């Protein structure tokens, strides 16, 4: 028991901090809530480092302490800290400010459950924890758009979650266990394997905003505060792919699930960019861009069990995606939600303009930025798994991505509006933009630190 608890120190610390944050919010001490959250996220990250090379399980195999879970913490915890700073810059002084910080930390705790889960029950707990907190975060503004977005998100999440739970019963019946490590027992039981897999794709595909389970994403991001949209677009999405990796690496490939996921990957990245091409609302444009990026991340999942760099590919691109998408949303927070709000930004505020160009080029996959390194790994994993055609589609969609992101870049360097005024940025937002820009620019040089 002591050994198990020691391995779970980061999660336990975060859970305890979340409780303290709720108590502090009851006292209406929003700044204290924020400080507790940031300190807890930093300490949890530090506690992850000593067990980063571990490859074991705790509590009877229900929770995994391995490379995926360890590196997921190093991606999700700092990403959450940046999201908290963004939220501070956007909602400081508003009612229920501390509740937002508390919910963000609780949702991240659920994301860690998804990333380390080795059992169907832990997977369900992770889905529920990330879902319930996310619904409340989206509806935080209490206006019509946020309420509608929150309701859509809630209904969609309830339905997909129910389907997943129902489908997992097939795997339990076929394997005789709720542990993912026992899924090999499904070999030769193709119908049961496929039934459970469809349910998992529905449940996690909704959280990862894969087509056709993505419909909630543009409305939810647009109705929520920008900082919440940024958080949901990276943390819960990345956690869903870490959960895919934990589950599918133990699933027999005989039923052809890699080909099915490859088709979903190709459709997701293509549809996401095509839909983004016609958007004038920046938040919705980046939302559809996020859908497309999910298609790329799924390429790494397709390579599981065949390609030795499938897991590193997922981890590297997830880390890059967290940085560049948070940075892009940070610029939106500073400039405005519509394309017209960006007009002249590159001339009046050149540093912000350059930063946005860096984030967009990295999302496209232009060398030597971090996003490029991640996509190279993803393409290699797909090719090693025998899906050369998927890598080709990914490369072609990178060209389409240029057309999407040029719709943002071109207005930034047009003549600014006559009534445009440069308002000073809040210090927390400056920190977020600086960190994400540096990671996007230079972290690709250090991709070798990732496992594999």
C-alpha beads as a LAMMPS data file, in Angstrom:
LAMMPS data file: protein, C-alpha beads

452 atoms
451 bonds

1 atom types
1 bond types

-500.0 500.0 xlo xhi
-500.0 500.0 ylo yhi
-500.0 500.0 zlo zhi

Masses

1 110.0

Atoms # bond

1 1 1 0.000 0.000 0.000
2 1 1 2.783 2.460 0.899
3 1 1 4.531 1.691 -2.396
4 1 1 1.337 2.325 -4.343
5 1 1 0.663 5.612 -2.575
6 1 1 4.245 6.756 -3.187
7 1 1 3.854 6.232 -6.923
8 1 1 0.585 8.180 -6.807
9 1 1 2.087 11.170 -4.990
10 1 1 1.509 13.633 -7.891
11 1 1 -2.166 12.684 -8.217
12 1 1 -2.753 12.673 -4.448
13 1 1 -1.107 16.067 -4.051
14 1 1 -3.248 17.505 -6.837
15 1 1 -6.423 16.031 -5.312
16 1 1 -5.592 17.489 -1.902
17 1 1 -4.823 20.870 -3.439
18 1 1 -8.154 20.845 -5.291
19 1 1 -9.956 20.387 -1.983
20 1 1 -8.007 23.283 -0.454
21 1 1 -8.865 25.421 -3.472
22 1 1 -12.567 24.754 -2.967
23 1 1 -12.288 25.750 0.702
24 1 1 -10.411 28.937 -0.244
25 1 1 -13.083 29.773 -2.815
26 1 1 -15.743 29.446 -0.129
27 1 1 -13.856 32.228 1.661
28 1 1 -13.877 34.247 -1.595
29 1 1 -10.071 34.289 -1.704
30 1 1 -9.646 33.936 -5.476
31 1 1 -5.969 34.893 -5.507
32 1 1 -5.205 32.279 -2.853
33 1 1 -7.086 29.689 -4.912
34 1 1 -4.881 30.518 -7.892
35 1 1 -1.667 30.353 -5.846
36 1 1 -2.608 26.972 -4.359
37 1 1 -3.336 25.626 -7.827
38 1 1 -0.093 26.863 -9.371
39 1 1 2.030 25.598 -6.455
40 1 1 0.318 22.199 -6.502
41 1 1 0.807 21.834 -10.256
42 1 1 4.487 22.708 -9.903
43 1 1 5.045 20.286 -7.017
44 1 1 3.139 17.500 -8.794
45 1 1 5.336 18.008 -11.842
46 1 1 8.456 17.788 -9.678
47 1 1 7.186 14.611 -7.963
48 1 1 6.733 13.007 -11.383
49 1 1 10.417 13.274 -12.304
50 1 1 11.768 10.577 -9.904
51 1 1 9.362 7.942 -11.294
52 1 1 9.586 8.974 -14.934
53 1 1 11.475 5.807 -15.916
54 1 1 9.248 3.474 -13.917
55 1 1 7.239 0.777 -15.671
56 1 1 4.875 -0.752 -13.167
57 1 1 1.293 -0.671 -11.926
58 1 1 -0.430 0.058 -8.646
59 1 1 -3.577 -1.213 -6.968
60 1 1 -3.665 -4.538 -8.760
61 1 1 -2.853 -3.219 -12.204
62 1 1 -5.718 -0.723 -12.310
63 1 1 -3.395 2.290 -12.611
64 1 1 -0.211 2.397 -14.653
65 1 1 3.044 4.127 -13.779
66 1 1 4.791 4.010 -17.146
67 1 1 6.240 6.246 -19.864
68 1 1 2.835 7.315 -21.163
69 1 1 1.485 8.230 -17.728
70 1 1 4.726 9.913 -16.626
71 1 1 5.230 12.046 -19.711
72 1 1 1.519 12.832 -19.796
73 1 1 1.937 14.479 -16.376
74 1 1 4.903 16.505 -17.662
75 1 1 2.703 17.736 -20.514
76 1 1 -0.670 18.155 -18.809
77 1 1 0.430 19.699 -15.503
78 1 1 2.499 22.605 -16.929
79 1 1 -0.167 23.071 -19.606
80 1 1 -2.777 23.429 -16.877
81 1 1 -0.614 25.978 -15.060
82 1 1 -0.488 28.070 -18.242
83 1 1 -4.270 27.741 -18.608
84 1 1 -4.718 28.999 -15.035
85 1 1 -2.616 32.058 -15.865
86 1 1 -4.717 32.665 -18.969
87 1 1 -7.875 32.404 -16.907
88 1 1 -6.467 34.885 -14.396
89 1 1 -5.766 37.367 -17.193
90 1 1 -9.321 37.015 -18.520
91 1 1 -11.629 36.682 -15.524
92 1 1 -9.754 38.411 -12.677
93 1 1 -12.216 40.193 -10.406
94 1 1 -15.317 38.429 -11.724
95 1 1 -17.776 36.500 -9.609
96 1 1 -16.927 32.843 -8.950
97 1 1 -13.380 33.390 -10.246
98 1 1 -11.931 30.860 -7.813
99 1 1 -14.460 28.242 -8.918
100 1 1 -12.964 28.328 -12.409
101 1 1 -9.473 27.677 -11.053
102 1 1 -10.749 24.831 -8.877
103 1 1 -12.641 23.198 -11.729
104 1 1 -9.638 23.421 -14.037
105 1 1 -7.466 21.568 -11.519
106 1 1 -10.163 18.938 -10.910
107 1 1 -10.585 18.360 -14.649
108 1 1 -6.814 17.940 -14.960
109 1 1 -6.931 15.337 -12.189
110 1 1 -9.459 13.459 -14.319
111 1 1 -7.161 13.864 -17.321
112 1 1 -4.355 12.190 -15.353
113 1 1 -6.725 9.296 -14.625
114 1 1 -7.309 8.896 -18.355
115 1 1 -3.574 9.009 -19.095
116 1 1 -2.638 6.422 -16.467
117 1 1 -5.714 4.231 -16.363
118 1 1 -5.104 0.501 -16.690
119 1 1 -8.653 -0.545 -15.978
120 1 1 -12.089 0.108 -17.438
121 1 1 -13.363 1.545 -14.162
122 1 1 -10.519 4.050 -13.987
123 1 1 -11.224 5.022 -17.596
124 1 1 -14.864 5.704 -16.715
125 1 1 -13.876 7.763 -13.670
126 1 1 -11.522 9.816 -15.847
127 1 1 -14.199 10.440 -18.462
128 1 1 -16.730 11.504 -15.818
129 1 1 -14.293 13.785 -13.957
130 1 1 -13.138 15.559 -17.093
131 1 1 -16.685 15.806 -18.412
132 1 1 -18.538 17.228 -15.420
133 1 1 -15.980 19.940 -14.749
134 1 1 -15.770 20.863 -18.432
135 1 1 -19.532 21.325 -18.725
136 1 1 -19.485 23.814 -15.848
137 1 1 -16.472 25.677 -17.248
138 1 1 -18.124 26.180 -20.629
139 1 1 -21.311 27.550 -19.031
140 1 1 -19.415 29.880 -16.657
141 1 1 -20.350 33.215 -18.345
142 1 1 -24.082 32.549 -17.768
143 1 1 -25.116 34.236 -21.012
144 1 1 -27.222 32.688 -23.774
145 1 1 -24.288 31.533 -25.899
146 1 1 -22.497 29.899 -22.960
147 1 1 -25.653 28.240 -21.649
148 1 1 -26.477 26.811 -25.076
149 1 1 -22.902 25.603 -25.539
150 1 1 -22.856 24.044 -22.088
151 1 1 -26.125 22.203 -22.707
152 1 1 -24.945 20.860 -26.068
153 1 1 -21.691 19.756 -24.494
154 1 1 -23.542 18.104 -21.588
155 1 1 -26.039 16.213 -23.743
156 1 1 -23.388 15.074 -26.204
157 1 1 -21.106 13.990 -23.359
158 1 1 -23.867 12.113 -21.548
159 1 1 -24.840 10.152 -24.652
160 1 1 -21.306 9.258 -25.748
161 1 1 -20.287 8.387 -22.196
162 1 1 -23.271 6.073 -21.826
163 1 1 -22.442 4.348 -25.105
164 1 1 -18.848 3.814 -23.977
165 1 1 -19.842 2.353 -20.618
166 1 1 -22.309 -0.007 -22.296
167 1 1 -19.743 -1.112 -24.873
168 1 1 -17.069 -1.795 -22.261
169 1 1 -19.309 -4.499 -20.808
170 1 1 -18.649 -6.537 -23.968
171 1 1 -14.922 -6.429 -23.292
172 1 1 -15.474 -7.356 -19.659
173 1 1 -17.619 -10.296 -20.675
174 1 1 -15.175 -11.481 -23.333
175 1 1 -11.944 -11.010 -21.379
176 1 1 -13.309 -11.862 -17.937
177 1 1 -11.553 -8.839 -16.449
178 1 1 -11.779 -5.058 -16.427
179 1 1 -7.993 -4.721 -16.772
180 1 1 -6.700 -3.495 -20.121
181 1 1 -3.726 -5.840 -19.764
182 1 1 -6.163 -8.753 -20.153
183 1 1 -7.586 -7.550 -23.471
184 1 1 -5.334 -10.047 -25.272
185 1 1 -7.900 -12.656 -24.215
186 1 1 -10.234 -11.179 -26.839
187 1 1 -8.129 -12.699 -29.618
188 1 1 -10.457 -14.798 -31.729
189 1 1 -13.549 -12.970 -30.418
190 1 1 -13.796 -10.443 -33.206
191 1 1 -17.420 -9.387 -32.706
192 1 1 -16.927 -8.672 -29.010
193 1 1 -13.673 -6.865 -29.740
194 1 1 -15.292 -4.675 -32.398
195 1 1 -18.368 -3.904 -30.253
196 1 1 -16.216 -2.671 -27.380
197 1 1 -13.889 -0.787 -29.697
198 1 1 -16.740 1.122 -31.338
199 1 1 -17.935 2.187 -27.908
200 1 1 -14.455 3.348 -26.863
201 1 1 -14.064 5.303 -30.109
202 1 1 -17.404 7.001 -29.425
203 1 1 -16.534 7.838 -25.814
204 1 1 -12.971 9.010 -26.322
205 1 1 -13.576 10.288 -29.864
206 1 1 -16.028 12.820 -28.460
207 1 1 -13.466 13.998 -25.912
208 1 1 -10.773 14.167 -28.628
209 1 1 -13.228 15.880 -31.044
210 1 1 -12.724 13.297 -33.780
211 1 1 -15.127 13.381 -36.726
212 1 1 -18.056 12.625 -36.471
213 1 1 -18.049 13.258 -32.705
214 1 1 -16.752 16.809 -32.966
215 1 1 -19.979 18.802 -33.312
216 1 1 -19.878 20.135 -29.763
217 1 1 -16.393 21.644 -30.075
218 1 1 -16.950 24.859 -32.124
219 1 1 -20.030 25.847 -30.108
220 1 1 -18.434 25.002 -26.761
221 1 1 -15.223 26.896 -27.531
222 1 1 -17.144 29.896 -28.866
223 1 1 -19.534 30.070 -25.907
224 1 1 -16.870 29.606 -23.235
225 1 1 -14.307 32.174 -22.085
226 1 1 -11.263 32.125 -24.386
227 1 1 -9.049 30.739 -21.611
228 1 1 -11.482 27.865 -21.017
229 1 1 -11.656 27.155 -24.750
230 1 1 -7.852 27.070 -24.841
231 1 1 -7.751 24.670 -21.894
232 1 1 -10.365 22.287 -23.273
233 1 1 -8.728 22.294 -26.702
234 1 1 -5.465 20.908 -25.354
235 1 1 -5.674 19.227 -21.928
236 1 1 -8.772 17.049 -22.229
237 1 1 -7.992 16.346 -25.884
238 1 1 -4.421 15.216 -25.149
239 1 1 -5.681 13.091 -22.244
240 1 1 -8.086 11.294 -24.590
241 1 1 -5.208 10.301 -26.875
242 1 1 -3.120 9.131 -23.933
243 1 1 -6.099 6.969 -22.946
244 1 1 -6.294 5.608 -26.509
245 1 1 -2.618 4.675 -26.234
246 1 1 -3.077 2.916 -22.896
247 1 1 -6.027 0.875 -24.181
248 1 1 -5.187 0.003 -27.763
249 1 1 -1.597 -1.109 -27.191
250 1 1 -3.084 -4.191 -25.458
251 1 1 -5.825 -4.809 -28.013
252 1 1 -5.292 -7.509 -30.658
253 1 1 -4.943 -5.950 -34.121
254 1 1 -6.643 -8.878 -35.843
255 1 1 -10.033 -7.165 -36.059
256 1 1 -8.608 -4.429 -38.291
257 1 1 -9.059 -1.556 -35.856
258 1 1 -5.901 0.242 -37.123
259 1 1 -7.469 0.628 -40.574
260 1 1 -10.714 1.949 -39.097
261 1 1 -8.798 4.519 -37.036
262 1 1 -6.717 5.464 -40.085
263 1 1 -9.916 6.271 -41.990
264 1 1 -11.188 8.373 -39.085
265 1 1 -7.817 10.122 -38.942
266 1 1 -7.895 11.019 -42.649
267 1 1 -11.500 12.245 -42.528
268 1 1 -10.921 14.227 -39.319
269 1 1 -7.890 16.169 -40.509
270 1 1 -9.445 16.892 -43.920
271 1 1 -12.854 17.938 -42.637
272 1 1 -11.340 20.076 -39.885
273 1 1 -9.313 22.185 -42.295
274 1 1 -12.096 22.447 -44.889
275 1 1 -14.521 23.674 -42.233
276 1 1 -11.936 26.124 -40.892
277 1 1 -11.551 27.678 -44.348
278 1 1 -14.987 29.308 -44.208
279 1 1 -14.917 30.627 -40.637
280 1 1 -14.778 34.333 -39.791
281 1 1 -14.906 33.813 -36.040
282 1 1 -11.347 33.187 -34.843
283 1 1 -12.352 30.926 -31.967
284 1 1 -14.413 28.721 -34.266
285 1 1 -11.604 28.711 -36.834
286 1 1 -9.109 27.489 -34.255
287 1 1 -11.733 25.029 -32.985
288 1 1 -11.935 23.397 -36.417
289 1 1 -8.137 23.577 -36.653
290 1 1 -8.067 21.645 -33.370
291 1 1 -10.334 19.030 -34.926
292 1 1 -7.814 18.653 -37.749
293 1 1 -4.935 18.330 -35.290
294 1 1 -6.825 15.464 -33.633
295 1 1 -6.648 13.645 -36.943
296 1 1 -2.875 13.989 -36.897
297 1 1 -2.599 12.722 -33.317
298 1 1 -4.647 9.682 -34.277
299 1 1 -1.907 8.716 -36.745
300 1 1 0.296 7.853 -33.767
301 1 1 -2.448 5.682 -32.286
302 1 1 -2.707 3.790 -35.577
303 1 1 0.944 2.791 -35.234
304 1 1 0.617 1.302 -31.739
305 1 1 1.952 -2.215 -31.445
306 1 1 3.845 -2.057 -34.756
307 1 1 5.902 1.133 -34.813
308 1 1 8.497 1.616 -32.079
309 1 1 8.049 5.387 -32.235
310 1 1 4.237 5.452 -32.069
311 1 1 4.179 6.324 -28.360
312 1 1 6.998 8.926 -28.633
313 1 1 5.167 10.424 -31.618
314 1 1 1.970 10.864 -29.595
315 1 1 3.869 12.372 -26.663
316 1 1 5.995 14.747 -28.748
317 1 1 3.150 16.075 -30.864
318 1 1 0.887 16.373 -27.818
319 1 1 3.543 18.489 -26.080
320 1 1 3.936 20.661 -29.178
321 1 1 0.191 20.967 -29.622
322 1 1 -0.360 22.100 -26.034
323 1 1 2.212 24.891 -26.449
324 1 1 1.220 26.166 -29.885
325 1 1 -2.554 25.997 -29.370
326 1 1 -2.419 27.717 -25.979
327 1 1 -0.245 30.392 -27.583
328 1 1 -2.671 30.909 -30.474
329 1 1 -5.595 31.272 -28.073
330 1 1 -3.498 33.691 -26.015
331 1 1 -3.153 35.965 -29.063
332 1 1 -6.910 35.728 -29.635
333 1 1 -7.470 36.759 -26.026
334 1 1 -5.244 39.794 -26.578
335 1 1 -6.617 40.801 -30.005
336 1 1 -10.256 39.716 -30.256
337 1 1 -12.509 36.851 -31.346
338 1 1 -13.044 37.838 -34.996
339 1 1 -10.715 37.888 -37.989
340 1 1 -11.364 41.590 -38.433
341 1 1 -10.010 42.208 -34.902
342 1 1 -6.575 41.041 -36.095
343 1 1 -6.335 43.636 -38.848
344 1 1 -3.036 45.470 -38.516
345 1 1 -1.952 43.547 -35.408
346 1 1 1.410 42.696 -36.954
347 1 1 2.072 46.402 -37.576
348 1 1 0.764 47.930 -34.376
349 1 1 2.026 45.132 -32.094
350 1 1 4.803 43.383 -34.012
351 1 1 5.821 41.050 -31.187
352 1 1 2.307 39.616 -30.972
353 1 1 2.176 39.365 -34.752
354 1 1 5.424 37.409 -34.928
355 1 1 4.326 35.160 -32.080
356 1 1 1.048 34.336 -33.847
357 1 1 2.923 33.541 -37.070
358 1 1 5.210 31.186 -35.134
359 1 1 2.261 29.359 -33.562
360 1 1 0.443 29.015 -36.888
361 1 1 3.532 27.835 -38.775
362 1 1 4.133 25.247 -36.077
363 1 1 0.521 24.064 -36.318
364 1 1 1.079 23.713 -40.064
365 1 1 4.258 21.703 -39.535
366 1 1 6.924 24.053 -40.885
367 1 1 10.545 23.257 -39.884
368 1 1 12.306 23.673 -37.545
369 1 1 9.411 24.397 -35.179
370 1 1 8.174 21.949 -32.553
371 1 1 5.038 21.065 -34.500
372 1 1 7.150 19.986 -37.477
373 1 1 9.156 17.573 -35.326
374 1 1 5.969 16.076 -33.913
375 1 1 4.432 15.578 -37.347
376 1 1 7.583 13.916 -38.678
377 1 1 7.323 11.374 -35.871
378 1 1 3.615 10.845 -36.572
379 1 1 4.178 10.341 -40.301
380 1 1 7.004 7.892 -39.584
381 1 1 4.841 5.911 -37.169
382 1 1 2.069 5.665 -39.783
383 1 1 4.493 4.526 -42.494
384 1 1 6.079 1.911 -40.210
385 1 1 2.588 0.584 -39.467
386 1 1 1.938 0.141 -43.190
387 1 1 -0.209 3.235 -43.733
388 1 1 1.823 5.179 -46.268
389 1 1 -1.394 6.535 -47.802
390 1 1 -2.341 8.082 -44.447
391 1 1 1.011 9.864 -44.215
392 1 1 0.501 11.218 -47.745
393 1 1 -2.953 12.532 -46.783
394 1 1 -1.397 14.129 -43.712
395 1 1 1.220 15.893 -45.827
396 1 1 -1.404 17.111 -48.313
397 1 1 -3.508 18.439 -45.476
398 1 1 -0.507 20.379 -44.212
399 1 1 -0.696 22.293 -47.504
400 1 1 -4.390 22.906 -46.883
401 1 1 -3.478 24.113 -43.390
402 1 1 -1.368 26.868 -44.952
403 1 1 -4.462 28.214 -46.715
404 1 1 -6.373 28.150 -43.428
405 1 1 -3.727 29.934 -41.391
406 1 1 -2.968 32.492 -44.106
407 1 1 -6.508 33.734 -43.547
408 1 1 -5.249 34.808 -40.121
409 1 1 -1.789 36.035 -41.107
410 1 1 -2.803 38.228 -44.066
411 1 1 -5.135 40.562 -42.093
412 1 1 -2.483 40.957 -39.410
413 1 1 -0.207 42.771 -41.861
414 1 1 -2.837 44.880 -43.570
415 1 1 -3.397 48.528 -42.670
416 1 1 -4.738 48.771 -39.117
417 1 1 -8.199 50.134 -38.376
418 1 1 -8.305 53.861 -37.698
419 1 1 -9.858 53.420 -34.253
420 1 1 -7.553 50.600 -33.119
421 1 1 -5.943 51.037 -29.712
422 1 1 -3.252 48.854 -28.180
423 1 1 -4.342 47.914 -24.676
424 1 1 -1.609 46.652 -22.325
425 1 1 -1.455 42.904 -21.782
426 1 1 -1.992 41.435 -18.330
427 1 1 1.214 40.033 -16.834
428 1 1 -0.120 36.426 -16.630
429 1 1 -0.914 36.511 -20.359
430 1 1 2.576 37.861 -21.147
431 1 1 4.063 34.910 -19.250
432 1 1 1.889 32.432 -21.160
433 1 1 2.789 33.884 -24.551
434 1 1 6.499 33.989 -23.721
435 1 1 6.620 30.385 -22.477
436 1 1 4.559 28.940 -25.323
437 1 1 6.541 30.854 -27.949
438 1 1 9.883 29.658 -26.549
439 1 1 8.683 26.042 -26.348
440 1 1 7.307 26.186 -29.900
441 1 1 10.524 27.709 -31.247
442 1 1 13.163 25.651 -29.484
443 1 1 11.704 22.481 -27.949
444 1 1 11.954 20.633 -31.248
445 1 1 15.725 20.683 -30.772
446 1 1 15.325 18.629 -27.609
447 1 1 12.827 16.031 -28.806
448 1 1 15.413 13.373 -27.972
449 1 1 14.551 13.657 -24.276
450 1 1 11.243 11.905 -24.921
451 1 1 11.144 8.103 -24.497
452 1 1 12.023 5.956 -27.495

Bonds

1 1 1 2
2 1 2 3
3 1 3 4
4 1 4 5
5 1 5 6
6 1 6 7
7 1 7 8
8 1 8 9
9 1 9 10
10 1 10 11
11 1 11 12
12 1 12 13
13 1 13 14
14 1 14 15
15 1 15 16
16 1 16 17
17 1 17 18
18 1 18 19
19 1 19 20
20 1 20 21
21 1 21 22
22 1 22 23
23 1 23 24
24 1 24 25
25 1 25 26
26 1 26 27
27 1 27 28
28 1 28 29
29 1 29 30
30 1 30 31
31 1 31 32
32 1 32 33
33 1 33 34
34 1 34 35
35 1 35 36
36 1 36 37
37 1 37 38
38 1 38 39
39 1 39 40
40 1 40 41
41 1 41 42
42 1 42 43
43 1 43 44
44 1 44 45
45 1 45 46
46 1 46 47
47 1 47 48
48 1 48 49
49 1 49 50
50 1 50 51
51 1 51 52
52 1 52 53
53 1 53 54
54 1 54 55
55 1 55 56
56 1 56 57
57 1 57 58
58 1 58 59
59 1 59 60
60 1 60 61
61 1 61 62
62 1 62 63
63 1 63 64
64 1 64 65
65 1 65 66
66 1 66 67
67 1 67 68
68 1 68 69
69 1 69 70
70 1 70 71
71 1 71 72
72 1 72 73
73 1 73 74
74 1 74 75
75 1 75 76
76 1 76 77
77 1 77 78
78 1 78 79
79 1 79 80
80 1 80 81
81 1 81 82
82 1 82 83
83 1 83 84
84 1 84 85
85 1 85 86
86 1 86 87
87 1 87 88
88 1 88 89
89 1 89 90
90 1 90 91
91 1 91 92
92 1 92 93
93 1 93 94
94 1 94 95
95 1 95 96
96 1 96 97
97 1 97 98
98 1 98 99
99 1 99 100
100 1 100 101
101 1 101 102
102 1 102 103
103 1 103 104
104 1 104 105
105 1 105 106
106 1 106 107
107 1 107 108
108 1 108 109
109 1 109 110
110 1 110 111
111 1 111 112
112 1 112 113
113 1 113 114
114 1 114 115
115 1 115 116
116 1 116 117
117 1 117 118
118 1 118 119
119 1 119 120
120 1 120 121
121 1 121 122
122 1 122 123
123 1 123 124
124 1 124 125
125 1 125 126
126 1 126 127
127 1 127 128
128 1 128 129
129 1 129 130
130 1 130 131
131 1 131 132
132 1 132 133
133 1 133 134
134 1 134 135
135 1 135 136
136 1 136 137
137 1 137 138
138 1 138 139
139 1 139 140
140 1 140 141
141 1 141 142
142 1 142 143
143 1 143 144
144 1 144 145
145 1 145 146
146 1 146 147
147 1 147 148
148 1 148 149
149 1 149 150
150 1 150 151
151 1 151 152
152 1 152 153
153 1 153 154
154 1 154 155
155 1 155 156
156 1 156 157
157 1 157 158
158 1 158 159
159 1 159 160
160 1 160 161
161 1 161 162
162 1 162 163
163 1 163 164
164 1 164 165
165 1 165 166
166 1 166 167
167 1 167 168
168 1 168 169
169 1 169 170
170 1 170 171
171 1 171 172
172 1 172 173
173 1 173 174
174 1 174 175
175 1 175 176
176 1 176 177
177 1 177 178
178 1 178 179
179 1 179 180
180 1 180 181
181 1 181 182
182 1 182 183
183 1 183 184
184 1 184 185
185 1 185 186
186 1 186 187
187 1 187 188
188 1 188 189
189 1 189 190
190 1 190 191
191 1 191 192
192 1 192 193
193 1 193 194
194 1 194 195
195 1 195 196
196 1 196 197
197 1 197 198
198 1 198 199
199 1 199 200
200 1 200 201
201 1 201 202
202 1 202 203
203 1 203 204
204 1 204 205
205 1 205 206
206 1 206 207
207 1 207 208
208 1 208 209
209 1 209 210
210 1 210 211
211 1 211 212
212 1 212 213
213 1 213 214
214 1 214 215
215 1 215 216
216 1 216 217
217 1 217 218
218 1 218 219
219 1 219 220
220 1 220 221
221 1 221 222
222 1 222 223
223 1 223 224
224 1 224 225
225 1 225 226
226 1 226 227
227 1 227 228
228 1 228 229
229 1 229 230
230 1 230 231
231 1 231 232
232 1 232 233
233 1 233 234
234 1 234 235
235 1 235 236
236 1 236 237
237 1 237 238
238 1 238 239
239 1 239 240
240 1 240 241
241 1 241 242
242 1 242 243
243 1 243 244
244 1 244 245
245 1 245 246
246 1 246 247
247 1 247 248
248 1 248 249
249 1 249 250
250 1 250 251
251 1 251 252
252 1 252 253
253 1 253 254
254 1 254 255
255 1 255 256
256 1 256 257
257 1 257 258
258 1 258 259
259 1 259 260
260 1 260 261
261 1 261 262
262 1 262 263
263 1 263 264
264 1 264 265
265 1 265 266
266 1 266 267
267 1 267 268
268 1 268 269
269 1 269 270
270 1 270 271
271 1 271 272
272 1 272 273
273 1 273 274
274 1 274 275
275 1 275 276
276 1 276 277
277 1 277 278
278 1 278 279
279 1 279 280
280 1 280 281
281 1 281 282
282 1 282 283
283 1 283 284
284 1 284 285
285 1 285 286
286 1 286 287
287 1 287 288
288 1 288 289
289 1 289 290
290 1 290 291
291 1 291 292
292 1 292 293
293 1 293 294
294 1 294 295
295 1 295 296
296 1 296 297
297 1 297 298
298 1 298 299
299 1 299 300
300 1 300 301
301 1 301 302
302 1 302 303
303 1 303 304
304 1 304 305
305 1 305 306
306 1 306 307
307 1 307 308
308 1 308 309
309 1 309 310
310 1 310 311
311 1 311 312
312 1 312 313
313 1 313 314
314 1 314 315
315 1 315 316
316 1 316 317
317 1 317 318
318 1 318 319
319 1 319 320
320 1 320 321
321 1 321 322
322 1 322 323
323 1 323 324
324 1 324 325
325 1 325 326
326 1 326 327
327 1 327 328
328 1 328 329
329 1 329 330
330 1 330 331
331 1 331 332
332 1 332 333
333 1 333 334
334 1 334 335
335 1 335 336
336 1 336 337
337 1 337 338
338 1 338 339
339 1 339 340
340 1 340 341
341 1 341 342
342 1 342 343
343 1 343 344
344 1 344 345
345 1 345 346
346 1 346 347
347 1 347 348
348 1 348 349
349 1 349 350
350 1 350 351
351 1 351 352
352 1 352 353
353 1 353 354
354 1 354 355
355 1 355 356
356 1 356 357
357 1 357 358
358 1 358 359
359 1 359 360
360 1 360 361
361 1 361 362
362 1 362 363
363 1 363 364
364 1 364 365
365 1 365 366
366 1 366 367
367 1 367 368
368 1 368 369
369 1 369 370
370 1 370 371
371 1 371 372
372 1 372 373
373 1 373 374
374 1 374 375
375 1 375 376
376 1 376 377
377 1 377 378
378 1 378 379
379 1 379 380
380 1 380 381
381 1 381 382
382 1 382 383
383 1 383 384
384 1 384 385
385 1 385 386
386 1 386 387
387 1 387 388
388 1 388 389
389 1 389 390
390 1 390 391
391 1 391 392
392 1 392 393
393 1 393 394
394 1 394 395
395 1 395 396
396 1 396 397
397 1 397 398
398 1 398 399
399 1 399 400
400 1 400 401
401 1 401 402
402 1 402 403
403 1 403 404
404 1 404 405
405 1 405 406
406 1 406 407
407 1 407 408
408 1 408 409
409 1 409 410
410 1 410 411
411 1 411 412
412 1 412 413
413 1 413 414
414 1 414 415
415 1 415 416
416 1 416 417
417 1 417 418
418 1 418 419
419 1 419 420
420 1 420 421
421 1 421 422
422 1 422 423
423 1 423 424
424 1 424 425
425 1 425 426
426 1 426 427
427 1 427 428
428 1 428 429
429 1 429 430
430 1 430 431
431 1 431 432
432 1 432 433
433 1 433 434
434 1 434 435
435 1 435 436
436 1 436 437
437 1 437 438
438 1 438 439
439 1 439 440
440 1 440 441
441 1 441 442
442 1 442 443
443 1 443 444
444 1 444 445
445 1 445 446
446 1 446 447
447 1 447 448
448 1 448 449
449 1 449 450
450 1 450 451
451 1 451 452
